[in-house]
Amino acid sequence: MNLRLLASIPEDGYAIVRDVDSIFLLRPPYDRASRIALLPNDVRDAVTKHGFIAENVDFASYAEIIEHLEMQIARSREESGIPQETPLIDALALAPPEIIREFLRRTEHELIPKRQWDHAEDILVNTLAARNEDEFRRTALDLREKLRMARQGFQRWQPPDARFKTRESESCKTISQLIKQFHRIFEPVT
């Protein structure tokens, strides 16, 4: 696999990567859903307008790029004096409002729909504990309700494993029997 790191923001772990014929933004948590397709002009804009640092480094795999990005994050935190393991509540307490809004937006549009409910709950509980602004409290409380409803809805539609397997095997037998009967009834006469 031929991957090229075109640009990055070392302290945030954001990167622009070329993968064969496509260019995309790669950002934490580094899953497929967090990739955003970009155009070639976007790379120039990212470097000239948005604080990305131009790079031109080849990697053999996504794992290597992610390891490189995580090392950049650790190095930039070390240089700025930020402890490696800053508790989420402390980070949220110190974060500017636009970062909190982005955390809440990503919680609503990425974590909850992907059923990453424990991570979503962690962010929401810590936001409520760390921030007193009405905007953030209202949003976090609304999202906790949305999270509760998502969890309940998912659990309600999950059949018990044993019952499901039994029904599935019985359905397969029934379908198999119907197919055999169909073939017997409509078997060509010779």
Residue pairs with C-beta under 8 A, 6 or more apart in sequence:
1 19
1 60
1 61
1 62
2 20
2 58
2 60
3 17
3 18
3 19
3 58
3 59
3 60
3 61
3 62
3 64
3 65
4 17
4 18
4 56
4 57
4 58
4 59
5 15
5 16
5 17
5 55
5 56
5 57
5 58
5 59
5 65
5 68
6 15
6 16
6 17
6 18
6 23
6 43
6 54
6 55
6 56
7 15
7 16
7 43
7 46
7 47
7 52
7 53
7 54
7 55
8 14
8 15
8 16
8 52
8 53
8 55
8 69
8 72
9 15
9 51
9 52
9 53
10 53
10 72
10 73
10 75
10 76
11 72
11 73
11 76
11 77
11 80
12 27
12 28
12 73
13 27
13 28
13 30
13 69
13 70
13 72
13 73
14 25
14 26
14 27
14 52
15 25
15 26
15 27
15 65
15 69
16 23
16 24
16 25
16 26
16 38
16 42
16 43
16 46
16 52
17 23
17 24
17 26
17 65
22 37
23 37
23 38
23 39
23 40
23 42
23 43
24 35
24 36
24 37
24 38
25 35
25 36
25 38
26 34
26 35
26 65
26 66
26 69
27 34
27 35
27 36
28 34
30 62
30 66
30 69
33 110
33 114
34 110
38 46
46 52
47 53
47 54
57 68
59 65
59 68
74 84
77 83
77 84
78 84
88 122
88 123
88 126
89 126
89 129
89 130
90 130
92 100
92 103
92 123
92 126
92 127
92 130
92 131
93 130
93 131
95 103
97 133
97 135
97 136
100 127
100 131
100 136
103 123
103 127
104 123
104 127
104 136
104 139
104 140
104 143
107 120
107 123
107 124
107 143
108 143
108 146
110 116
111 117
111 119
111 120
111 123
112 120
112 143
112 146
112 147
112 150
115 150
115 154
117 147
117 150
117 151
120 143
120 147
121 144
121 147
124 140
124 143
124 144
124 147
125 144
127 136
127 140
128 137
128 140
128 141
128 144
131 137
131 140
159 167
